[in-house]
Amino acid sequence: MPLHRGRDESAKVSGKSGAELSRLSLNPFYGEADPVSGMTSAPPTHRLPDGPIPPATAYQLVHDELMLDGNSRLNLATFVTTWMEPQAAVLMAECQDKNVIDKDEYPRTAELERRCVVMLADLWNAPDPSATIGCSTTGSSEACMLAGMALKRRWAKRNAGRYPATARPNLVMGINVQVCWDKFCAFWEVEMRQVPMEGDRFHIDPQAAADLCDENTIGVVAILGSTFDGSYEPVAELCAALDDLQERTGLDVPVHVDGASGAMVAPFLDKDLVWDFRLPRVSSINTSGHKYGLVYPGVGWALWRTPAELPEELVFRVNYLGGDMPTFALNFSRPGAQVVAQYYTLLRLGREGYRAVQQTARDIACRLSERIGALGDFRLITRGDQLPVFAFTTAPDVTNFDVFDVSRRLREQGWLVPAYAFPANRQDLSVLRIVCRNGFSADLAELLVSDLEQLLPELRRQQHPLDRDRSAATAFHH
């Protein structure tokens, strides 16, 4: 058996004493700073403290402040997932330290990402799912940026003789698009051409969109599930209008489908709706895994029909993390937890599981909209029968209060229901919108109706809507 000396001679390494090595072997995070002393003053909040405080104290300070946040399960403004199974949370905790960009170091995480891309390509009826190219992103906003960049670069290559000297690219879309498309056009110097709302049409008009296209149009964006009212845009009709445009003028304009929400709803509930890669003109599709993909934020997905749709010069290859890694992203390092959670959810639910979850959300949305419409004080704009989302406004004869008063009073009960005005040409219309997600159950919907019924008598007694700065009204959350 080995003999043991009382002193560790191996500690004398590089001129350091055993005590010094012992000190360096302890992670500074592991030790409490003077744990027997009492706090004599609150730590600063706008500069770094002079020294550390015990971890339990730091935790409690942050924990207590976060109690003032709203309850995410009662947030009916957000599309973002607010509930997952405990097993998913455990998996995410196990993967928080994995950098999904480092595919050489974390090959299995990279493999799960690849499988998600192929599964989504198959779900969206790509001609050859195994040949479809795609990537994960931090969310739909980044995915839209990447899709827009691909559209612009393909147009620029086709117009190399005119761009950038004499030609300015443009992108056509409805005025109801998410703000990420405004950002894309501003950041990448693309002219935004928008089809306004008219009457009871609250999204894009296919022929009006085609009429805005010219030789400088890089593409047309279709929204599968408008955030303003939850309605699907007519993607097939839009493609047909662009087919006719090509036949008449020779202009070949691709379509990108922003399926942030609807791309994870329509395949399960609206199988006969043709909106995806079955339409040859659809070049790319994005979705938010953290919306109706049923994953905690933040993860999104961008897919292109074939590798030809994604110009190779936009793909960067690095090897300083080990191996040859192609990457197409605005961000670089990202946690692998959300990608793993997406794969878990796809594996866990399958097609029938997703269908059951999304059908439940739609059923609750339709039932809730019917209940609200029956109150008599409101007029439904949509009913939740496409996305599980619906918008409503006050009835024509209601003059005592408006949607902003309703939103304010519901907030007092803990409900976050956004109120906002529609864009051009329907700025006259202000609505409330309710997003029904997994975790918003039928009993919670009943509680919402009950709270609404209780506050209505007081609102009806108002002389007029409360005056307020409309620009400071409840924010419009996508």
PyMOL commands that set and color helices and strands:
alter all, ss='L'
color gray80, all
select helices_A, chain A and resi 9-11+18-24+28-30+55-66+72-74+86-94+107-123+129-131+140-158+179-187+206-211+235-249+262-264+266-269+307-309+312-314+337-373+403-412+442-460+470-472
alter helices_A, ss='H'
color red, helices_A
select strands_A, chain A and resi 133-137+170-174+191-195+217-223+255-258+282-288+300-304+316-318+325-327+378-380+389-394+419-421+430-435
alter strands_A, ss='S'
color yellow, strands_A
deselect
rebuild
show_as cartoon
